[in-house]
């Protein structure tokens, strides 16, 4: 969200680090599955080591991302570079909108070609086809 707001692009280095983290998690998972299938203690030890490395990478990447976000928020609050690149005012509430009450809203004069508006729905029950006995109202 901060990247979108301040129009910051993810760099190739960021993508490489994130891709390495994901690869290590997948590789640790594959080794764990292989250890379960083969029953090999060596593969199991390797899987646990890779899982630990993947966790360390994940914690490092998350810490770096949070630090970058904190720095970008500090720059935005100071009104520094990139702060004016945000479209509109992201911290401002949207404008007040009015809700029409009662009846159908008026159709705008200009609209889509051939729109013409919608007719009002019929009032009451539709007439019964011929051949059905008329119902009496009980009072």
DAQUIVEN-V844055 format. One record per pair of residues at least 4 apart in sequence whose ideal C-beta (glycine too) atoms are under 8 Angstrom apart, sorted by the first residue. I is the first residue (numbers start at 1). J is the second residue. D is the distance in Angstrom with one decimal. If there is no record, write none. Layout:
# DAQUIVEN-V844055
i=(I | I)
j=(J | J)
d=(D | D)
This chain:
# DAQUIVEN-V844055
i=(1 | 2 | 2 | 2 | 2 | 2 | 3 | 3 | 3 | 3 | 5 | 5 | 5 | 6 | 6 | 6 | 6 | 6 | 6 | 7 | 7 | 7 | 8 | 8 | 10 | 10 | 11 | 12 | 13 | 14 | 15 | 16 | 17 | 17 | 17 | 18 | 18 | 19 | 20 | 20 | 21 | 21 | 21 | 21 | 21 | 22 | 23 | 24 | 24 | 24 | 24 | 24 | 25 | 25 | 25 | 26 | 27 | 27 | 27 | 28 | 28 | 28 | 28 | 28 | 28 | 29 | 30 | 31 | 31 | 31 | 31 | 31 | 32 | 32 | 32 | 32 | 33 | 34 | 34 | 34 | 34 | 35 | 35 | 35 | 35 | 35 | 35 | 38 | 40 | 41 | 42 | 43 | 44 | 45 | 46 | 47 | 48 | 49 | 50 | 51 | 52 | 53 | 54 | 55 | 56 | 57 | 58 | 59 | 60 | 61 | 62 | 63 | 64 | 65 | 66 | 67 | 68 | 69 | 70 | 71 | 72 | 72 | 73 | 74 | 75 | 75 | 75 | 75 | 76 | 76 | 76 | 76 | 78 | 79 | 79 | 86 | 88 | 100 | 104 | 107 | 107 | 107 | 107 | 111 | 122 | 128 | 128)
j=(5 | 6 | 8 | 69 | 72 | 73 | 7 | 8 | 9 | 10 | 76 | 86 | 90 | 72 | 76 | 82 | 83 | 85 | 86 | 82 | 85 | 86 | 72 | 82 | 14 | 15 | 15 | 16 | 17 | 18 | 19 | 20 | 21 | 61 | 64 | 22 | 61 | 23 | 24 | 57 | 25 | 54 | 57 | 58 | 61 | 26 | 27 | 28 | 50 | 53 | 54 | 57 | 29 | 54 | 58 | 30 | 31 | 50 | 54 | 32 | 47 | 50 | 51 | 53 | 54 | 33 | 34 | 35 | 43 | 46 | 47 | 50 | 36 | 44 | 47 | 51 | 37 | 38 | 40 | 43 | 47 | 39 | 40 | 43 | 44 | 46 | 47 | 43 | 44 | 45 | 46 | 47 | 48 | 49 | 50 | 51 | 52 | 53 | 54 | 55 | 56 | 57 | 58 | 59 | 60 | 61 | 62 | 63 | 64 | 65 | 66 | 67 | 68 | 69 | 70 | 71 | 72 | 73 | 74 | 75 | 76 | 82 | 77 | 78 | 80 | 81 | 82 | 83 | 80 | 82 | 83 | 86 | 83 | 83 | 84 | 90 | 92 | 105 | 120 | 111 | 115 | 117 | 118 | 115 | 126 | 132 | 134)
d=(6.2 | 6.1 | 7.3 | 5.5 | 5.2 | 6.9 | 7.7 | 4.5 | 7.5 | 6.9 | 8.0 | 5.1 | 5.2 | 6.1 | 6.6 | 4.8 | 7.2 | 5.9 | 5.9 | 7.3 | 4.9 | 7.6 | 7.0 | 7.0 | 4.7 | 6.0 | 7.1 | 6.2 | 6.5 | 6.3 | 6.0 | 6.3 | 6.6 | 6.0 | 7.8 | 6.5 | 6.3 | 6.1 | 6.4 | 6.7 | 6.7 | 7.1 | 4.4 | 5.7 | 5.1 | 6.4 | 6.0 | 6.3 | 6.4 | 5.8 | 4.0 | 5.6 | 6.5 | 4.5 | 7.2 | 6.3 | 6.4 | 5.7 | 7.7 | 6.4 | 6.0 | 3.8 | 4.3 | 7.6 | 4.8 | 6.5 | 6.3 | 6.2 | 6.0 | 5.5 | 3.7 | 5.6 | 6.6 | 7.7 | 4.2 | 7.2 | 6.4 | 5.9 | 7.8 | 5.3 | 7.5 | 7.5 | 6.0 | 4.2 | 3.9 | 7.7 | 5.0 | 6.0 | 6.5 | 6.3 | 6.4 | 6.2 | 6.6 | 6.4 | 6.2 | 6.2 | 6.5 | 6.5 | 6.1 | 6.5 | 6.5 | 6.4 | 6.3 | 6.4 | 6.3 | 6.2 | 6.3 | 6.2 | 6.4 | 6.3 | 6.3 | 6.3 | 6.4 | 6.4 | 6.3 | 6.4 | 6.3 | 6.3 | 6.4 | 6.4 | 6.3 | 7.6 | 6.4 | 6.4 | 4.2 | 6.8 | 6.4 | 6.4 | 7.5 | 7.4 | 4.7 | 7.6 | 7.5 | 5.0 | 7.7 | 5.5 | 7.4 | 5.1 | 6.9 | 7.1 | 7.9 | 4.0 | 7.8 | 4.4 | 7.0 | 4.7 | 7.3)
